[in-house]
Amino acid sequence: MKIITALAFIFALSINTAHAKPFVLACEPEWESLAMEIGGDLIKVDSATHGQQNPHFIRVKPSLMSKIRRTDLIVCSGADLEVGWLPLLLRNGNKGVQVGQPGHLLISDYVTNIEIPDALDRSLGDIHPQGNPHVHLDPQIIIEAAALIEARLSILDPNNAEIYKSNLKSFNARWATALQNWIIAAESLKGKSVITHHKSFSYLLKFLGMNTLTSLEERPGIPPSARHLAKVVSVIEKTPPLAVITAPYDPDGPNEWVAKKTNVRVITLPYTIGGSSEATDLFTLYDQTIELLLN
């Protein structure tokens, strides 16, 4: 702890001496948006991925390598969501963003994760030992994540700590109001069931009190077989769901096949900022997600 504190002091001193804005690199657009809420004009922020990309799988390009070398704080979902590319990225990063440093923040390390597997067996697909990594789709976790980002920015840029705290307070007030509005608006969704493509929306469905009948993927991260999709059709015929919900980056083939067989509605939810033209920040992400489910 003393080492981290000392490094944080040296790191913060280097930032303040150069009068440079801290540079925050988010692994996903949701954390870019949240960092902007807390940091405002005091920071520079960018995202390693965009809303049309599957965050499990991206290619680490030279431009991203360049960004990580000058990053002061990296913010990611964690729980192995980025395991296919984050380790490579960090190997090219500066000391301040390595594991254990104040410039390294994985949100899943600090929140309550769901769907933690009882056993690890790769034959069961893309299993995450720490649980489901798609934590940003629980609005309560967003509150926790905002506090985590504020704390890290205040360590790395202590001269502006009071402003970060003020920005956090303002965000929390606006988020609390929006949260109550979402709870009221989504009341009629409680108890309803959907079919998902991947387990991308588990936190959202838990928050809304909705159920998952089954998934188009028989095993996470592995394309479904025709045999499994036939079983999904059988489930739909016995227990008609509200819809099949997918993310923008999910392949269309399986859901289109199931929809053709059953006439079930398919809803593509934005999943993150930039997942649709309307989802431009965290507030509009939730606004549109709930609106799509209701309509």
Buried (B, 14 or more C-beta within 10 A) or exposed (E): EEEEEEBBBEBBEEBBEEEEBBBBBBBBBBBBBBBBBBBBEBBBBEBBBBBBBBBBEBEBEEEBBEBBEEBBBBBBBBBBBBBBBBEBBBEBBBEBBBEEBBBBBBBBBBBEBBBEBEEEEEEBEBBBEBBBBBBBBBBBBBBBBBBBBBBBBBBBBBEBBEBBBBBBEEBBEEBEEBBEBBBEBBEEBEEBBBBBBBBBBBBBBBBBEBBBBBBBBBBBBEEBEEEBBEEBBEBBEEEBBBBBBBBBBBEEEBBEBBBEBBEBEBBBBBBBBBBBEEBBBBBBBBBBBBEBBEE
